[in-house]
Amino acid sequence: MTPENRIELHIPSVMGFEKVAMECAATTAKNMGFTEDRVEDLKTAVAEACLNAIEHGNQLDRSTRVGITLTVEESKLQVSVKDEGKGVADIPTPSIENKIACKEKPRGWGIFLIKQLVNEVAFEPNPEGGNVVRMIIYLDKK
């Protein structure tokens, strides 16, 4: 892999900065030839992964960062989102019962959305500390 195939950025653990990662991923995907629908899927998945890293991984600690790596390959784009957290939280699968029971805004849909929007996803501890979400979206040339 050459450096031209890899883009790295770091955002602060502040809500709103996920949009920077979203737009970087969208621009990369557009340059690769992804359809608008797939670009929108990718933007949503990247935003959700970054928000989870900011809120759950880094606990909204402004002294921590979220690292995003985009790896461009001929037929796919891999996006890794890394936080500095202590472990992956046990997040229940969202359901209508959870939505009804929740007195505030329904929660827990981010991981569900990510799994629906990309072709492959893995949640794992990062060997250097923290957590990493690896997402792969394939370029369907039609």
N, CA and C of each residue as an Amber inpcrd file, in Angstrom:
protein
   426
   0.8360000  -1.1680000   0.0000000   0.0000000   0.0000000   0.0000000
   0.8860000   1.2380000   0.0000000   0.5050000   2.2010000  -0.7990000
   1.2730000   3.4430000  -0.8690000   0.6020000   4.5110000  -0.0130000
   1.3510000   5.5390000   0.3710000   0.7550000   6.6130000   1.1850000
  -0.4310000   7.2990000   0.5020000  -0.4520000   7.2860000  -0.8250000
  -1.5560000   7.9210000  -1.5500000  -2.8720000   7.1860000  -1.3280000
  -2.8050000   5.9350000  -0.8680000  -4.0050000   5.1310000  -0.6620000
  -4.5710000   5.2920000   0.7400000  -3.9460000   6.1280000   1.5560000
  -4.3230000   6.2100000   2.9590000  -4.4790000   7.6750000   3.3850000
  -5.5790000   7.9500000   4.0410000  -5.8520000   9.2820000   4.5650000
  -6.0830000   9.1320000   6.0630000  -5.4130000   9.9610000   6.8510000
  -5.5830000   9.9140000   8.3000000  -5.9650000  11.2900000   8.8100000
  -6.9230000  11.3310000   9.7300000  -7.2520000  12.5730000  10.3930000
  -7.6080000  12.2910000  11.8460000  -7.4940000  13.3060000  12.6470000
  -7.8060000  13.2080000  14.0730000  -8.7270000  14.3610000  14.4190000
  -9.8120000  14.0220000  15.1030000 -10.7680000  15.0470000  15.4950000
 -10.8690000  15.0730000  17.0170000 -11.2000000  16.2270000  17.5760000
 -11.3790000  16.2880000  19.0250000 -12.6610000  15.5650000  19.4310000
 -12.7190000  15.1500000  20.6760000 -13.9080000  14.4610000  21.1970000
 -14.9660000  15.4900000  21.5810000 -15.4630000  16.1630000  20.5600000
 -16.4740000  17.1950000  20.7200000 -17.5510000  16.9390000  19.6770000
 -18.8040000  16.8640000  20.1400000 -19.9110000  16.6530000  19.2070000
 -19.8930000  17.7370000  18.1310000 -20.0940000  17.3370000  16.9090000
 -20.0790000  18.2520000  15.7710000 -18.8790000  18.0150000  14.8720000
 -17.7640000  17.5720000  15.4530000 -16.5670000  17.3310000  14.6470000
 -16.6630000  16.0460000  13.8250000 -17.6760000  15.2070000  14.1020000
 -17.8920000  14.0140000  13.2660000 -18.1700000  14.4210000  11.8230000
 -18.6620000  15.6460000  11.6320000 -18.9700000  16.1280000  10.2820000
 -17.7110000  16.2810000   9.4340000 -16.5880000  16.5760000  10.0720000
 -15.3160000  16.6730000   9.3480000 -14.9570000  15.3100000   8.7620000
 -15.0740000  14.2640000   9.5770000 -14.7840000  12.9000000   9.1140000
 -15.7770000  12.4660000   8.0390000 -17.0420000  12.8200000   8.2280000
 -18.0830000  12.4990000   7.2490000 -17.7480000  13.0660000   5.8770000
 -17.3860000  14.3270000   5.8540000 -17.1050000  14.9920000   4.5780000
 -15.8330000  14.4720000   3.9270000 -14.8460000  14.1350000   4.7280000
 -13.6110000  13.5490000   4.1920000 -13.9230000  12.1970000   3.5420000
 -14.7000000  11.3660000   4.2340000 -15.0840000  10.0590000   3.6850000
 -15.9270000  10.2330000   2.4230000 -16.8480000  11.1860000   2.4390000
 -17.7120000  11.4190000   1.2760000 -16.9020000  11.8540000   0.0620000
 -15.9780000  12.7700000   0.2560000 -15.1380000  13.2420000  -0.8560000
 -14.3120000  12.0950000  -1.4220000 -13.7480000  11.2810000  -0.5350000
 -12.9480000  10.1280000  -0.9750000 -13.8000000   9.1650000  -1.7830000
 -14.9900000   8.8480000  -1.2700000 -15.8890000   7.9120000  -1.9560000
 -16.3340000   8.4480000  -3.3100000 -16.6420000   9.7350000  -3.3750000
 -17.0390000  10.3440000  -4.6610000 -15.9030000  10.2410000  -5.6700000
 -14.6720000  10.5150000  -5.2220000 -13.5130000  10.4190000  -6.1130000
 -13.2860000   8.9910000  -6.5980000 -13.7120000   8.0050000  -5.8060000
 -13.5700000   6.6000000  -6.1970000 -14.6680000   6.1560000  -7.1650000
 -15.7510000   6.9400000  -7.2740000 -16.8390000   6.5900000  -8.1770000
 -18.0480000   5.9670000  -7.5040000 -18.1610000   6.0920000  -6.1790000
 -19.3480000   5.5750000  -5.4930000 -20.5760000   6.3590000  -5.9220000
 -21.7250000   5.6890000  -5.9400000 -22.9780000   6.3670000  -6.2590000
 -23.3530000   7.2920000  -5.1030000 -24.2210000   8.2540000  -5.3760000
 -24.6720000   9.1870000  -4.3390000 -25.3210000   8.4490000  -3.1620000
 -26.1200000   7.4130000  -3.4640000 -26.7700000   6.6460000  -2.3930000
 -25.7340000   5.9930000  -1.4780000 -24.7010000   5.4070000  -2.0780000
 -23.6690000   4.7500000  -1.2650000 -22.8380000   5.7730000  -0.5040000
 -22.6230000   6.9450000  -1.0880000 -21.9060000   8.0070000  -0.3790000
 -22.7090000   8.4190000   0.8590000 -24.0160000   8.5460000   0.7150000
 -24.8680000   8.9070000   1.8570000 -24.8450000   7.8140000   2.9250000
 -24.8660000   6.5490000   2.5010000 -24.7530000   5.4380000   3.4610000
 -23.4460000   5.5510000   4.2430000 -22.3650000   5.8050000   3.5180000
 -21.0490000   5.9090000   4.1390000 -21.0030000   7.0780000   5.1170000
 -21.5370000   8.2210000   4.7180000 -21.5390000   9.3930000   5.5960000
 -22.2530000   9.0950000   6.9080000 -23.3930000   8.4310000   6.8260000
 -24.1430000   8.0990000   8.0350000 -23.3600000   7.1330000   8.9120000
 -22.7740000   6.0990000   8.3100000 -22.0070000   5.1080000   9.0740000
 -20.8020000   5.7590000   9.7530000 -20.0860000   6.6100000   9.0390000
 -18.9080000   7.2750000   9.6070000 -19.3320000   8.2080000  10.7420000
 -20.3940000   8.9520000  10.5430000 -20.8740000   9.8520000  11.5930000
 -21.2500000   9.0750000  12.8510000 -21.9710000   7.9780000  12.6880000
 -22.3880000   7.1740000  13.8430000 -21.1840000   6.5870000  14.5660000
 -20.2090000   6.0880000  13.8150000 -19.0060000   5.5190000  14.4380000
 -18.2310000   6.5990000  15.2030000 -18.1200000   7.7820000  14.6220000
 -17.4150000   8.8800000  15.2960000 -18.1660000   9.3380000  16.5360000
 -19.4790000   9.4630000  16.4440000 -20.2740000   9.8690000  17.6050000
 -20.1440000   8.8530000  18.7380000 -20.1630000   7.5640000  18.3990000
 -19.9680000   6.5290000  19.4210000 -18.5890000   6.6580000  20.0590000
 -17.5700000   6.9120000  19.2400000 -16.2120000   7.0560000  19.7640000
 -16.1050000   8.2680000  20.6890000 -16.7190000   9.3620000  20.2960000
 -16.6830000  10.5840000  21.1010000 -17.4320000  10.3790000  22.4180000
 -18.6650000   9.8840000  22.3190000 -19.5300000   9.7970000  23.4950000
 -19.2260000   8.6020000  24.3820000 -19.1700000   7.4190000  23.7930000
 -19.0290000   6.1980000  24.5880000 -17.5710000   5.8070000  24.8160000
 -16.7550000   5.8930000  23.7850000 -15.3470000   5.5210000  23.9220000
 -14.5620000   6.5290000  24.7290000 -14.6200000   7.7840000  24.3070000
 -13.8320000   8.8280000  24.9530000 -14.5980000   9.5760000  26.0460000
 -15.8460000   9.1960000  26.2760000 -16.6430000   9.7660000  27.3670000
 -16.7190000  11.3000000  27.3190000 -16.7510000  11.8550000  26.0970000
 -16.8330000  13.3050000  25.8930000 -15.6710000  14.0670000  26.5400000
 -14.5580000  13.3780000  26.7250000 -13.3590000  13.9810000  27.3190000
 -12.6510000  14.7930000  26.2360000 -12.6840000  16.1000000  26.3650000
 -12.1170000  17.0000000  25.3500000 -10.6100000  16.8600000  25.1930000
  -9.9450000  16.2080000  26.1390000  -8.4930000  16.0160000  26.0280000
  -8.1450000  14.7980000  25.1680000  -9.1530000  14.0340000  24.7490000
  -8.9190000  12.8550000  23.9080000  -9.2900000  13.1620000  22.4650000
  -8.8390000  12.2760000  21.5680000  -9.0850000  12.4570000  20.1360000
  -9.6780000  11.1820000  19.5610000 -10.2870000  11.3360000  18.4080000
 -10.7780000  10.2180000  17.6140000  -9.9560000  10.1970000  16.3390000
  -9.3710000   9.0440000  16.0380000  -8.5830000   8.8870000  14.8220000
  -9.3900000   8.1990000  13.7470000  -9.3630000   8.7450000  12.5600000
 -10.0860000   8.1660000  11.4200000  -9.0670000   7.8890000  10.3270000
  -9.0590000   6.6560000   9.8390000  -8.1720000   6.2760000   8.7460000
  -9.0200000   5.7480000   7.6030000  -8.8360000   6.3120000   6.4230000
  -9.5020000   5.8310000   5.2170000  -8.4490000   5.1580000   4.3590000
  -8.6960000   3.9200000   3.9820000  -7.7740000   3.1650000   3.1400000
  -8.4830000   2.8540000   1.8290000  -7.9490000   3.4170000   0.7550000
  -8.5380000   3.2680000  -0.5800000  -7.9180000   2.0730000  -1.2690000
  -8.7640000   1.1650000  -1.7270000  -8.3230000   0.0450000  -2.5490000
  -9.1220000   0.0840000  -3.8410000  -8.7520000  -0.7490000  -4.7860000
  -9.3730000  -0.6890000  -6.1080000 -10.8950000  -0.8350000  -6.0550000
 -11.3980000  -1.7490000  -5.2550000 -12.8340000  -2.0230000  -5.2610000
 -13.5190000  -1.7670000  -3.9300000 -12.8130000  -1.1350000  -2.9820000
 -13.4440000  -0.8960000  -1.6840000 -12.7600000   0.2430000  -0.9450000
 -13.4840000   0.7470000   0.0360000 -12.9650000   1.7660000   0.9360000
 -13.1120000   1.2330000   2.3560000 -12.0070000   1.2220000   3.0900000
 -12.0530000   0.8130000   4.4930000 -11.9070000   2.0660000   5.3440000
 -12.7810000   2.1750000   6.3340000 -12.7240000   3.2950000   7.2640000
 -12.5710000   2.7270000   8.6690000 -11.5220000   3.1590000   9.3630000
 -11.3080000   2.7610000  10.7520000 -11.4920000   3.9800000  11.6260000
 -12.2560000   3.8030000  12.7010000 -12.4940000   4.8840000  13.6610000
 -11.9960000   4.3930000  15.0130000 -11.0090000   5.1210000  15.5630000
 -10.3660000   4.7010000  16.8100000 -10.6210000   5.7200000  17.9100000
 -10.9390000   5.2050000  19.0940000 -11.0750000   6.0770000  20.2590000
  -9.9970000   5.7280000  21.2700000  -9.9950000   6.4200000  22.3870000
  -9.0110000   6.1890000  23.4380000  -9.6700000   5.5820000  24.6770000
 -10.8530000   4.9740000  24.4890000 -11.6240000   4.4440000  25.6120000
 -11.0310000   3.2130000  26.2620000 -11.6890000   2.7690000  27.3200000
 -11.2190000   1.6320000  28.1060000 -11.8040000   0.2980000  27.6450000
 -12.8810000   0.3100000  26.9020000 -13.4920000  -0.9360000  26.4590000
 -14.7810000  -0.6710000  25.7180000 -15.2570000  -1.6850000  25.0140000
 -16.4980000  -1.5570000  24.2620000 -17.6600000  -1.7720000  25.2210000
 -18.5750000  -0.8330000  25.2590000 -19.7300000  -0.9370000  26.1450000
 -20.6900000  -1.9990000  25.6300000 -21.3980000  -2.6250000  26.5520000
 -22.4240000  -3.5960000  26.1910000 -23.6940000  -2.8180000  25.8550000
 -23.9120000  -2.6060000  24.5750000 -25.0390000  -1.8080000  24.1180000
 -26.1310000  -2.7490000  23.6270000 -27.3450000  -2.6490000  24.2120000
 -28.4160000  -3.5550000  23.8040000 -28.8620000  -3.2970000  22.3680000
 -29.3440000  -4.3450000  21.7130000 -29.8880000  -4.2080000  20.3780000
 -31.1640000  -3.3940000  20.4620000 -31.3000000  -2.3710000  19.6150000
 -32.5020000  -1.5410000  19.7010000 -33.7430000  -2.3330000  19.3090000
 -34.8410000  -2.0030000  19.9440000 -36.1120000  -2.6430000  19.6210000
 -37.2240000  -1.6520000  19.8950000 -38.4010000  -1.9720000  19.4550000
 -39.5500000  -1.1010000  19.6920000 -39.8150000  -0.9980000  21.1940000
 -39.5670000  -2.0790000  21.9380000 -39.7550000  -2.0440000  23.3870000
 -38.8020000  -1.0440000  24.0290000 -37.5380000  -1.0500000  23.5760000
 -36.5640000  -0.0880000  24.0950000 -37.0030000   1.3410000  23.7830000
 -37.5490000   1.5380000  22.5960000 -37.9780000   2.8680000  22.1930000
 -39.1190000   3.3510000  23.0780000 -40.0690000   2.4730000  23.3520000
 -41.2190000   2.8410000  24.1770000 -40.7830000   3.0930000  25.6180000
 -39.8710000   2.2600000  26.1230000 -39.4240000   2.3760000  27.5210000
 -38.5360000   3.5980000  27.7490000 -37.9180000   4.0830000  26.7010000
 -36.9860000   5.2050000  26.8350000 -37.7600000   6.5090000  27.0060000
 -37.4990000   7.2180000  28.0810000 -38.2190000   8.4590000  28.3540000
 -37.6350000   9.6350000  27.5750000 -36.3770000   9.5270000  27.1980000
 -35.7390000  10.5750000  26.4150000 -35.6890000  10.1170000  24.9590000
 -34.7820000  10.7020000  24.2070000 -34.5840000  10.3300000  22.8060000
 -34.1500000   8.8660000  22.7450000 -34.7590000   8.0480000  21.8730000
 -34.3490000   6.6380000  21.7590000 -32.8600000   6.5240000  21.4540000
 -32.1920000   5.5790000  22.0850000 -30.7440000   5.4170000  21.9710000
 -30.4230000   4.0220000  21.4490000 -29.1690000   3.8320000  21.0480000
 -28.6960000   2.5050000  20.6930000 -28.8600000   2.1120000  19.2350000
 -29.2140000   3.0420000  18.3760000 -29.4460000   2.7010000  16.9730000
 -28.2050000   2.8610000  16.1090000 -27.1390000   3.4750000  16.6230000
 -25.9440000   3.7440000  15.8260000 -25.2850000   2.5000000  15.2810000
 -25.0310000   1.5190000  16.1330000 -24.3800000   0.2800000  15.6920000
 -25.2850000  -0.4750000  14.7220000 -26.5710000  -0.5020000  15.0170000
 -27.5370000  -1.1360000  14.1080000 -27.4570000  -0.4900000  12.7270000
 -27.4470000   0.8410000  12.6850000 -27.3670000   1.5500000  11.4030000
 -26.0750000   1.2340000  10.6630000 -24.9630000   1.2850000  11.3830000
 -23.6720000   0.9960000  10.7500000 -23.7030000  -0.3710000  10.0770000
 -24.2100000  -1.3670000  10.7890000 -24.2530000  -2.7310000  10.2530000
 -25.1210000  -2.8280000   9.0030000 -26.1540000  -1.9810000   8.9040000
 -27.0450000  -2.0110000   7.7500000 -26.4740000  -1.2580000   6.5510000
 -25.5930000  -0.3010000   6.8020000 -25.1650000   0.6170000   5.7400000
 -23.8530000   0.2590000   5.0580000 -23.0060000  -0.5310000   5.7150000
 -21.7350000  -0.9190000   5.0970000 -21.7270000  -2.4230000   4.8510000
 -20.7910000  -2.8690000   4.0250000 -20.7330000  -4.2880000   3.6840000
 -20.1490000  -5.1500000   4.7910000 -19.1550000  -4.6210000   5.4960000
 -18.5120000  -5.3590000   6.5800000 -18.2260000  -4.3960000   7.7130000
 -18.3500000  -4.8850000   8.9450000 -18.0240000  -4.0640000  10.1050000
 -17.4890000  -4.9610000  11.2130000 -16.4940000  -4.4620000  11.9250000
 -15.9250000  -5.1830000  13.0650000 -15.6730000  -4.1790000  14.1820000
 -15.9750000  -4.5870000  15.4030000 -15.7420000  -3.7900000  16.6020000
 -14.7340000  -4.5520000  17.4340000 -13.6140000  -3.9110000  17.7430000
 -12.5750000  -4.6360000  18.4670000 -11.7180000  -3.6820000  19.2940000
 -11.0480000  -4.2400000  20.3140000 -10.1050000  -3.3920000  21.0520000
  -8.9080000  -3.0810000  20.1680000  -8.3710000  -1.8880000  20.3050000
  -7.1870000  -1.4830000  19.5600000  -5.9580000  -1.9510000  20.3490000
  -5.0140000  -2.6630000  19.7220000  -3.8310000  -3.1460000  20.4350000
  -3.0480000  -2.0330000  21.1400000  -3.1190000  -0.8140000  20.6130000
  -2.4020000   0.3130000  21.2230000  -3.2230000   1.0050000  22.3070000
  -4.4170000   0.4760000  22.5930000  -5.3110000   1.0800000  23.5720000
  -6.5400000   1.6520000  22.9000000  -7.6350000   1.6390000  23.5950000
  -8.8800000   2.1400000  23.0350000  -9.5950000   1.0900000  22.2070000
 -10.4940000   1.5570000  21.3830000 -11.3320000   0.6930000  20.5560000
 -11.2320000   1.1310000  19.1050000 -11.5480000   0.2020000  18.2160000
 -11.5610000   0.5370000  16.7930000 -12.7760000  -0.0970000  16.1360000
 -13.4130000   0.6690000  15.2730000 -14.4950000   0.1730000  14.4230000
 -13.9420000   0.1790000  13.0110000 -13.9460000  -0.9940000  12.3720000
 -13.4740000  -1.0980000  10.9840000 -14.6830000  -1.3500000  10.0840000
 -14.8600000  -0.4670000   9.1270000 -15.9860000  -0.5680000   8.1980000
 -15.4510000  -0.6780000   6.7770000 -16.0460000  -1.5620000   6.0080000
 -15.6780000  -1.6920000   4.6000000 -16.9330000  -1.5180000   3.7580000
 -16.8060000  -0.6780000   2.7410000 -17.8810000  -0.4890000   1.7880000
 -17.3100000  -0.7420000   0.3940000 -17.9980000  -1.5830000  -0.3490000
 -17.5100000  -1.9870000  -1.6730000 -18.0280000  -1.0710000  -2.7590000
 -17.1820000  -0.8340000  -3.7380000 -17.5280000  -0.0570000  -4.9120000
 -18.1660000  -0.9950000  -5.9160000 -19.4550000  -0.8100000  -6.1340000
 -20.1730000  -1.6300000  -7.1110000 -20.1520000  -0.9040000  -8.4320000
 -19.3430000  -1.3900000  -9.3460000 -19.2880000  -0.7540000 -10.6680000
 -20.3760000  -1.3540000 -11.5410000 -21.3540000  -0.5380000 -11.8720000
 -22.4790000  -1.0070000 -12.6980000 -22.5450000  -0.2430000 -13.9710000
